[in-house]
Amino acid sequence: MDRRRGGGRGRTAGVLGAAVCAALALPGGAWAAGGAGTAGADTDAKGYAFEADAARVKGAVSTLDAERLQAGRTYRDTLKKDGKLYYRVDLDAQQNAYASVVAVPKAGTAATFADGVKVSMRDGSGTQCGYQDEDFGSGKYGRPIAAYADRTLEPGSSTCRKAGAYYVLVERTSKEDSDPGDWELEIRFRTEPGVKPVGPTKLPENWASGTPQPPAGGPRPRDGGAGLHEAVSLGEGEWRTDLRPGQTVFYRIPVDWGQQLFVGAELGSSPAADTYVGGALALSLENPAYGHVTDSQSLGYSGGPASMELGPQRPVAYENRFAANRETSAMRFAGWYYLSATLSPELAEVYGDGALPLTLRVTVRGKAEAGPAYQGDAGPFAVTGDDRDAAENGLSVPAQQRGDTLRIVGLAGIGTGTVLVLGLGVWWLPARRSAAGRA
């Protein structure tokens, strides 16, 4: 009997130790609102922070040798110049599917209009279900760029509807004199539940395309993350950060069904020089499946204030996916929309390597509407109350995930000292009962 009691105390002590360890591992000051950086993240020389839990995968040159990607997982691979890599995904006959790629060139890579990445999804017969290609545009410098391929179940179409193996092809487009260096890839595969009934497929004829008044209240400081997985949350308002030449920062904005997103940017003045630099700032917007929505690379800079806006997008709607226009089609679901900003490395040659002030203006117009009747969990294709709180508080992706973990284990709002007291209480009560039993 005593041995069993002793074993009980040992198990309780083990629980206490686990609770203490969990408490000590809670996020502290390093995870303050608006802070960027993830402990253990794999960051390349350019500063892009890859998702730390991403698994290494090796793309194949043949579909028959392609490794299978699992839904909800993130992967890493390397793409050579003129390279083509195949991956396999297994789909049912009810879900839409999305395979996305973030291509990250090495630091200092020069780029042209011809340099880019194409992602496509094909069925077993080679029929192309969906594709997207993205390049560096007028900004002649390498930076992280994203593209995705989709399998969309379109009413009335028999293409790509069968269950079975599908293949994701990632291709690098380049010219003979393009930089020969390898590109690192961050690959994600996500599925979207089917809906019943399907609902409308025709786009509304009228929608607000005018730019709203800029948000009031003045800029508030909020530094961005170094990768998509470290994106820092933004809500409506003006947000200020400092950006160095060649640096890319990532943010995310919750946009619900029926809502419309507007984004503007302004580079502050510099006393260093007054020389014109074209393509000084590049903005890019990606959707909740990490597919490219739109970008802008037309901002020139001469040392004085300079501003630009992303083109107005349609309100988020399920029927957008059936549009021929790529930007409209990408605004197909609610969730986090990802905004990146890159400052041209050419600015360092004229204005030095110091940071320039950048203000982002975010407006989300319209009330949230009911979403489609998904036949399953919407997953990332929804906006929750926690998401809105994260945007208000400037939480990064890892910070919000850690908060979710706290709620799961019932420790939300409980300090380390409280956890220790509770743990000691858990240990003391059985010990007290054991002593009473021996008396």
JOMOBEL-V845653 format. One record per pair of residues at least 24 apart in sequence whose C-alpha atoms are under 7 Angstrom apart, sorted by the first residue. I is the first residue (numbers start at 1). GAP is how many residues later the second one is. D is the distance in whole Angstrom. If there is no record, write none. Layout:
# JOMOBEL-V845653
I/GAP/D
I/GAP/D
This chain:
# JOMOBEL-V845653
5/429/7
9/418/7
12/415/6
13/414/6
16/407/5
19/400/7
19/404/7
20/399/7
20/400/6
23/393/5
23/396/7
24/392/7
31/368/6
33/360/6
33/361/5
33/362/5
34/188/5
34/189/6
34/198/6
34/360/5
34/361/6
34/362/7
35/188/7
36/187/7
36/188/6
36/189/5
36/190/7
36/194/7
37/188/6
37/189/7
37/193/7
38/192/7
45/61/7
45/62/6
46/60/6
46/61/4
47/179/6
48/178/5
48/179/5
49/177/5
49/178/5
50/136/7
50/177/6
51/178/6
59/26/5
59/27/5
59/28/6
60/25/5
60/26/5
60/27/7
61/24/6
61/25/6
62/24/6
63/104/7
69/120/7
70/119/7
71/118/5
71/119/5
71/120/6
72/117/6
72/118/5
73/115/6
73/116/6
74/113/6
74/114/5
75/111/6
75/112/5
75/113/6
76/109/6
76/110/5
76/111/6
77/107/6
77/108/5
77/109/7
78/104/7
78/105/6
78/106/5
78/107/6
79/103/6
79/104/5
79/105/6
79/106/7
80/101/7
80/102/5
80/103/6
81/91/6
81/99/6
81/100/7
81/101/6
82/90/5
82/91/6
82/92/6
83/88/6
83/89/6
84/85/7
84/86/6
84/87/5
84/88/7
85/84/6
85/85/5
85/86/7
86/81/6
86/82/6
86/83/5
86/84/7
87/80/6
87/81/5
87/82/7
88/77/7
88/78/6
88/79/5
88/80/6
89/76/6
89/77/5
89/78/6
90/74/6
90/75/5
90/76/6
91/72/5
91/73/5
91/74/6
92/70/7
92/71/4
92/72/6
93/68/6
93/69/5
93/70/5
94/100/5
95/96/6
95/97/6
95/98/5
95/99/5
96/55/5
96/56/5
96/57/6
96/95/6
96/96/5
96/97/7
96/98/7
97/53/6
97/54/5
97/55/7
97/93/6
97/94/4
97/95/6
98/50/7
98/51/6
98/52/4
98/53/7
98/91/6
98/92/5
98/93/6
98/191/7
99/49/5
99/50/5
99/51/7
99/89/6
99/90/4
99/91/6
100/47/6
100/48/4
100/49/6
100/87/6
100/88/5
100/89/6
100/190/6
100/191/6
101/45/6
101/46/6
101/47/6
101/84/6
101/85/6
101/86/5
101/87/7
102/42/6
102/43/6
102/44/4
102/45/7
102/83/6
102/84/5
102/85/7
103/41/6
103/42/5
103/43/6
103/80/6
103/81/6
103/82/5
103/83/7
104/39/6
104/40/5
104/41/7
104/79/5
104/80/5
104/81/6
105/37/6
105/38/6
105/39/7
105/77/7
105/78/5
105/79/7
106/77/7
109/32/6
109/33/5
109/70/7
110/30/6
110/31/5
110/32/6
110/69/7
111/25/7
111/29/5
111/30/5
111/31/6
112/24/7
112/28/5
113/24/5
113/25/7
114/59/6
114/60/5
114/61/6
115/58/5
115/59/5
116/56/6
116/57/5
116/58/7
117/54/6
117/55/5
117/56/6
118/29/7
118/52/6
118/53/5
118/54/6
119/28/6
119/29/6
119/30/5
119/50/6
119/51/5
119/52/6
120/29/5
120/48/6
120/49/5
120/50/7
121/28/6
121/29/6
121/30/7
121/45/7
121/46/6
121/47/5
121/48/6
122/44/6
122/45/5
122/46/7
123/37/6
123/42/7
123/43/5
123/44/6
124/41/6
124/42/6
129/31/6
138/141/6
138/159/6
139/140/5
139/158/6
146/144/7
146/145/6
146/146/6
147/144/5
147/145/5
148/142/7
148/143/5
190/99/7
192/186/7
193/181/6
193/182/6
193/183/6
193/185/7
194/180/6
194/181/6
195/177/6
195/178/5
195/179/4
195/180/5
196/177/6
196/178/7
196/179/7
200/119/6
201/118/5
201/121/6
202/117/6
203/116/6
203/117/6
207/107/7
209/103/6
214/147/7
215/146/7
215/148/7
224/25/5
224/26/5
224/27/6
225/24/5
225/25/5
225/26/7
226/24/6
229/168/6
230/166/6
230/167/5
230/168/7
231/165/5
231/166/6
232/162/6
232/163/6
232/164/4
232/165/7
233/157/6
233/158/5
233/161/5
233/162/5
233/163/6
234/157/5
234/158/7
234/160/6
235/127/7
235/156/5
235/157/6
236/126/5
236/127/5
236/128/6
237/124/6
237/125/5
237/126/7
238/121/7
238/122/6
238/123/5
238/124/6
239/120/5
239/121/5
239/122/6
240/118/6
240/119/5
240/120/6
241/116/6
241/117/5
241/118/7
242/113/5
242/114/5
242/115/5
242/116/6
243/100/7
243/112/5
243/113/5
243/114/6
243/115/7
244/99/7
244/109/6
244/110/6
244/111/4
244/112/6
245/98/5
245/99/5
245/100/4
245/102/6
245/103/6
245/108/6
246/96/7
246/97/5
246/98/5
246/99/4
247/95/6
247/96/6
248/92/7
248/93/5
248/94/4
248/95/7
249/91/6
249/92/6
249/93/7
250/88/7
250/89/6
250/90/4
250/91/7
251/87/6
251/88/5
251/89/6
252/84/6
252/85/5
252/86/4
252/87/6
253/83/5
253/84/5
253/85/6
253/138/7
254/81/6
254/82/4
254/83/6
254/129/6
254/133/7
254/134/7
255/79/6
255/80/6
255/81/6
255/82/7
255/128/7
256/60/7
256/78/5
256/79/6
256/112/5
256/126/7
256/127/6
257/59/5
257/60/6
257/76/7
257/77/5
257/111/6
257/112/5
257/113/7
257/114/6
258/57/5
258/58/5
258/59/6
258/108/7
258/109/7
258/110/6
258/111/5
259/56/5
259/57/6
259/105/6
259/106/6
259/107/5
259/108/6
259/109/6
260/53/7
260/54/6
260/55/4
260/56/6
260/104/6
260/105/5
260/106/6
261/52/7
261/102/6
261/103/5
261/104/6
262/50/6
262/100/6
262/101/5
262/102/6
263/46/6
263/47/6
263/98/6
263/99/5
263/100/7
264/44/6
264/45/4
264/46/6
264/96/6
264/97/5
264/98/7
265/42/6
265/43/6
265/44/6
265/94/6
265/95/5
265/96/6
266/39/7
266/40/6
266/41/4
266/42/7
266/92/6
266/93/5
266/94/7
267/38/6
267/39/5
267/40/6
267/89/7
267/90/6
267/91/5
267/92/7
268/36/7
268/37/5
268/38/7
268/88/6
268/89/5
268/90/6
269/34/5
269/35/4
269/36/5
270/33/5
270/34/6
271/32/7
272/79/5
273/30/6
273/77/7
273/78/6
274/28/5
274/29/5
275/27/5
275/28/7
275/75/7
276/24/7
276/25/5
276/26/4
277/24/5
277/25/6
277/70/7
279/65/7
280/63/6
280/64/5
281/60/7
281/61/6
281/62/5
281/63/6
282/59/6
282/60/5
282/61/7
283/57/6
283/58/5
283/59/7
284/55/6
284/56/5
284/57/7
285/52/7
285/53/6
285/54/5
285/55/7
286/51/6
286/52/5
286/53/7
287/43/7
287/44/7
287/49/7
287/50/5
287/51/6
288/47/6
288/48/5
288/49/5
288/92/7
288/93/7
291/39/7
293/34/5
293/37/5
294/33/6
333/48/6
334/47/5
334/48/5
334/49/6
335/45/6
335/46/5
335/47/5
335/48/5
